[in-house]
Amino acid sequence: AILPKNGGGIKYIALLAEEASKREVGFERGGLLLPVPLKRICVLDCLVRLVKGGKTLYDELCEQALKEIHEAGLLMDEDFDRFSWASACGSNNSGTLKRLNFLFGLYPKQLSVSSRGNLPIHIAAHSGSIEKFALAVKIGMEHHSKEFAFLFEKNAKGERTIALAIRKKGRKRTLRIIQKYIPPSANYPILHSIYNYTPGLVDYFLWYVNSMDLRDAEGRLILHIVAKNNAILPAPVLMRLNANKQWLEEKDPVTNLYPFMLSASGKNKDLTMIYELLTSCPDVIPKCLLVGKDLEKDCE
């Protein structure tokens, strides 16, 4: 039913599987797990992977069949791992896009499941089509917005998704996708993560400068992260910091340290930054005595 050129038999697969399952013919899940001749994969797996020259006809037919199989209760969450469907993100052919959209929308937690140290978005960024990478970002932001669709997660080789995508897909195309699904108007504290994990890419993301007013999931201001990493500040970021001097008096909720203290305790100490943070708000110095007393109490 799957092999004919026009794919006409695909639309009957769900019906046949459902009837076989009801009548307990003897095949697991109505025969969906039976091997397809010459394909070395089962019927269900073939519905996910079948590609005929990138034609969308097969994608639409297979997507509909998968939907009907799901409605019949014959599609399981564990099928993702069982058949390694996440690897389909790595194909440069976009002929499975509708199916992946359906499957990941149905089981979005699978976007957070790694295979050999790589998440689906890593696979899409490395070897998948640009459309599949866009899909991973889109669905990732719909269901994993706090993790920014895993754009800052490391792959098996230690490279973060966002850097990998820029290297493999190109800067312009990658940034266009990110800006589409993480628009500046949505007010996500993404600039915090960029400074924290990929500070070398800050210049590419200055359209998020308004997010500096936000706090991240740990309650940190952008200044706390900048000070901790002693990061280089582009002009727009520096101007925003200068316009919000009150941030200099706010303690980091994670370390309980003031910004200048964070800068002084970082790995890459920058005396110039420490000096600028202090001279910009000298009133914070007396408050440090209170911080010191708090730390002594914590040690006790």
C-alpha positions as CSV (number, residue, x, y, z in Angstrom):
1,A,0.0,0.0,0.0
2,I,2.9,2.4,0.7
3,L,5.0,1.7,-2.4
4,P,2.9,2.7,-5.4
5,K,4.0,5.8,-7.2
6,N,0.8,7.8,-6.5
7,G,0.8,6.8,-2.8
8,G,-2.9,6.0,-3.2
9,G,-2.8,3.1,-0.7
10,I,-1.5,5.3,2.1
11,K,-4.9,6.6,3.0
12,Y,-6.2,3.1,3.8
13,I,-3.4,2.1,6.2
14,A,-5.0,3.6,9.4
15,L,-8.3,2.0,8.6
16,L,-6.8,-1.4,8.0
17,A,-4.7,-1.2,11.2
18,E,-7.6,-0.1,13.3
19,E,-9.8,-2.9,12.0
20,A,-7.1,-5.5,12.4
21,S,-6.5,-4.3,16.0
22,K,-10.2,-4.5,16.8
23,R,-10.5,-8.0,15.4
24,E,-7.3,-9.1,17.1
25,V,-5.9,-10.5,13.9
26,G,-2.6,-11.3,15.7
27,F,-0.3,-8.6,14.6
28,E,0.9,-6.0,17.1
29,R,-1.0,-2.7,16.7
30,G,-2.9,-4.0,13.7
31,G,0.2,-4.7,11.7
32,L,1.8,-1.3,11.9
33,L,5.0,-2.9,13.2
34,L,5.3,-5.4,10.4
35,P,8.3,-4.9,8.1
36,V,7.8,-3.3,4.7
37,P,9.3,-5.4,1.9
38,L,12.6,-4.0,0.6
39,K,12.5,-1.1,3.1
40,R,13.9,-2.9,6.2
41,I,11.7,-0.7,8.4
42,C,8.1,-1.3,9.6
43,V,4.9,0.3,8.3
44,L,4.7,2.9,11.0
45,D,8.3,4.0,10.6
46,C,7.9,4.1,6.8
47,L,5.0,6.5,7.2
48,V,7.3,8.9,9.1
49,R,10.3,8.6,6.8
50,L,8.8,8.0,3.3
51,V,10.1,10.5,0.8
52,K,9.5,10.6,-2.9
53,G,11.7,13.3,-4.4
54,G,10.6,15.8,-1.8
55,K,7.0,15.8,-3.1
56,T,4.6,17.3,-0.6
57,L,1.9,14.8,-1.8
58,Y,3.4,12.0,0.2
59,D,4.0,14.3,3.2
60,E,0.3,15.2,3.3
61,L,-0.9,11.6,2.8
62,C,1.4,10.3,5.5
63,E,0.6,13.1,7.9
64,Q,-3.1,12.3,7.5
65,A,-2.5,8.6,8.0
66,L,-0.5,9.3,11.2
67,K,-3.3,11.5,12.5
68,E,-5.8,8.8,12.0
69,I,-3.5,6.2,13.6
70,H,-3.2,8.5,16.6
71,E,-7.0,9.0,16.8
72,A,-7.3,5.2,16.8
73,G,-4.9,5.0,19.8
74,L,-2.2,3.1,17.8
75,L,0.5,5.8,18.0
76,M,2.6,5.7,21.2
77,D,5.0,8.3,22.8
78,E,7.7,5.7,23.0
79,D,7.7,5.2,19.2
80,F,9.9,8.3,19.0
81,D,12.7,6.5,20.8
82,R,11.9,3.1,19.4
83,F,12.3,4.3,15.8
84,S,14.7,7.3,16.4
85,W,12.3,9.6,14.6
86,A,14.2,12.7,15.8
87,S,16.9,11.7,13.3
88,A,14.5,12.6,10.6
89,C,15.3,16.2,11.5
90,G,18.7,15.6,9.9
91,S,17.5,15.0,6.4
92,N,18.1,17.9,4.1
93,N,14.9,17.0,2.3
94,S,11.8,19.0,3.4
95,G,9.4,16.3,2.2
96,T,8.7,15.2,5.8
97,L,8.0,18.6,7.2
98,K,4.3,18.3,7.8
99,R,4.7,15.0,9.6
100,L,7.4,16.3,11.9
101,N,5.2,19.3,12.6
102,F,2.4,17.0,13.6
103,L,4.5,14.5,15.6
104,F,6.5,17.2,17.6
105,G,3.3,19.1,18.2
106,L,1.7,16.0,19.5
107,Y,4.7,15.0,21.7
108,P,6.7,18.3,22.3
109,K,8.6,16.8,25.2
110,Q,10.6,14.8,22.6
111,L,12.3,18.1,21.6
112,S,14.1,17.8,25.0
113,V,15.2,14.2,24.5
114,S,18.7,13.8,23.3
115,S,20.1,11.0,21.1
116,R,23.8,10.4,21.6
117,G,24.1,13.9,23.1
118,N,22.2,15.7,20.4
119,L,18.7,17.2,20.7
120,P,16.4,17.3,17.6
121,I,17.3,21.0,17.1
122,H,21.0,20.1,17.1
123,I,20.3,17.6,14.3
124,A,18.2,20.0,12.4
125,A,20.8,22.8,12.8
126,H,23.7,20.5,11.7
127,S,22.4,18.6,8.7
128,G,18.7,19.3,8.3
129,S,17.0,21.7,5.9
130,I,16.6,25.3,6.9
131,E,12.8,24.6,7.1
132,K,13.3,21.8,9.7
133,F,15.5,24.1,11.8
134,A,12.8,26.7,11.6
135,L,10.2,24.1,12.7
136,A,12.4,23.1,15.7
137,V,12.6,26.7,16.8
138,K,8.9,27.3,16.2
139,I,7.6,24.3,18.1
140,G,10.3,24.7,20.7
141,M,9.2,28.2,21.5
142,E,5.6,27.1,21.7
143,H,6.3,24.5,24.3
144,H,9.8,25.2,25.7
145,S,10.0,29.0,25.8
146,K,11.8,29.2,29.1
147,E,14.6,27.2,27.4
148,F,14.4,29.4,24.3
149,A,13.7,26.3,22.2
150,F,17.1,24.9,23.4
151,L,19.0,27.4,21.3
152,F,21.7,27.6,24.0
153,E,22.0,23.9,24.8
154,K,25.3,22.2,23.9
155,N,25.4,19.3,21.4
156,A,27.6,16.2,21.8
157,K,30.6,18.2,20.7
158,G,30.1,21.0,23.1
159,E,28.8,23.5,20.6
160,R,25.7,25.5,21.4
161,T,22.8,25.3,19.0
162,I,22.7,29.0,18.1
163,A,26.4,29.0,17.2
164,L,26.0,25.7,15.3
165,A,23.1,27.1,13.3
166,I,24.9,30.3,12.4
167,R,27.9,28.2,11.2
168,K,25.9,25.7,9.2
169,K,22.9,27.7,8.0
170,G,24.5,31.1,7.7
171,R,24.1,34.1,10.0
172,K,21.3,35.9,8.0
173,R,19.0,32.9,7.7
174,T,19.5,31.8,11.3
175,L,18.9,35.3,12.7
176,R,15.8,35.7,10.5
177,I,14.3,32.5,12.0
178,I,15.1,33.5,15.5
179,Q,13.7,37.0,15.1
180,K,10.5,35.5,13.6
181,Y,9.8,33.1,16.5
182,I,11.3,35.1,19.3
183,P,10.2,38.7,18.3
184,P,11.6,41.6,20.3
185,S,8.1,42.7,21.0
186,A,7.5,39.4,22.9
187,N,9.7,40.6,25.7
188,Y,11.8,37.5,26.3
189,P,15.0,37.9,28.3
190,I,17.0,36.3,25.5
191,L,19.8,38.8,25.7
192,H,20.6,37.5,29.2
193,S,21.2,34.0,27.7
194,I,23.3,35.4,24.9
195,Y,25.6,37.2,27.3
196,N,25.7,34.2,29.6
197,Y,26.4,31.5,27.0
198,T,27.5,33.1,23.7
199,P,28.8,36.6,24.5
200,G,30.7,36.6,21.2
201,L,27.4,36.8,19.3
202,V,26.0,39.8,21.2
203,D,26.5,42.2,18.2
204,Y,24.1,40.1,16.2
205,F,21.2,40.4,18.7
206,L,21.1,44.1,19.5
207,W,17.5,44.4,18.4
208,Y,16.7,42.7,21.8
209,V,18.2,45.6,23.7
210,N,14.8,46.4,25.2
211,S,14.9,43.0,27.0
212,M,17.6,44.4,29.3
213,D,14.8,45.7,31.5
214,L,13.6,42.2,32.2
215,R,14.9,39.6,34.6
216,D,15.7,36.0,33.7
217,A,14.3,32.9,35.4
218,E,16.7,33.3,38.3
219,G,15.6,37.0,38.8
220,R,18.9,38.4,37.5
221,L,19.2,41.7,35.7
222,I,21.4,41.8,32.5
223,L,23.9,43.8,34.5
224,H,24.5,40.9,36.9
225,I,25.3,38.6,34.0
226,V,27.5,41.2,32.3
227,A,29.4,41.9,35.5
228,K,29.8,38.2,36.2
229,N,31.3,37.5,32.8
230,N,33.1,40.9,32.5
231,A,31.6,41.1,29.0
232,I,32.5,43.7,26.4
233,L,29.5,46.1,26.0
234,P,28.3,47.3,22.6
235,A,27.3,51.0,22.6
236,P,23.5,50.4,22.7
237,V,23.9,48.1,25.8
238,L,26.2,50.6,27.5
239,M,23.8,53.4,26.9
240,R,21.0,51.4,28.4
241,L,23.0,50.6,31.5
242,N,24.1,54.3,31.9
243,A,20.4,55.2,31.8
244,N,19.6,52.8,34.6
245,K,22.1,53.6,37.4
246,Q,19.7,52.1,40.0
247,W,20.7,48.6,38.7
248,L,24.2,49.2,40.2
249,E,22.6,49.1,43.6
250,E,20.8,45.8,43.1
251,K,22.3,42.7,44.5
252,D,22.5,39.6,42.4
253,P,19.8,37.2,43.7
254,V,22.0,34.2,43.0
255,T,25.2,35.2,44.7
256,N,23.9,38.1,46.9
257,L,26.7,40.3,45.5
258,Y,26.6,43.8,44.1
259,P,27.5,44.2,40.4
260,F,31.0,45.5,41.1
261,M,31.6,42.6,43.5
262,L,30.5,40.1,40.8
263,S,33.0,41.7,38.4
264,A,35.8,41.4,40.9
265,S,35.0,37.8,41.7
266,G,34.8,36.6,38.1
267,K,37.3,34.4,36.3
268,N,38.3,37.1,33.8
269,K,38.7,40.1,36.2
270,D,38.6,43.4,34.4
271,L,39.9,46.2,36.6
272,T,38.5,48.9,34.3
273,M,35.0,47.5,34.6
274,I,35.3,47.2,38.3
275,Y,36.5,50.8,38.6
276,E,33.7,52.0,36.3
277,L,31.0,50.1,38.2
278,L,32.3,51.6,41.5
279,T,32.7,55.2,40.3
280,S,29.3,55.1,38.7
281,C,27.7,54.4,42.0
282,P,30.0,55.0,45.0
283,D,27.0,54.9,47.4
284,V,27.0,51.1,47.1
285,I,30.4,50.8,49.0
286,P,28.9,51.3,52.5
287,K,26.3,48.7,51.7
288,C,29.0,46.1,51.1
289,L,29.7,46.0,54.8
290,L,26.1,44.7,55.3
291,V,26.7,42.1,52.6
292,G,29.9,41.0,54.4
293,K,28.0,40.6,57.6
294,D,25.3,38.6,55.8
295,L,28.0,36.3,54.3
296,E,29.5,35.8,57.8
297,K,26.2,34.7,59.1
298,D,25.7,32.3,56.2
299,C,29.1,30.8,57.0
300,E,28.2,30.3,60.7
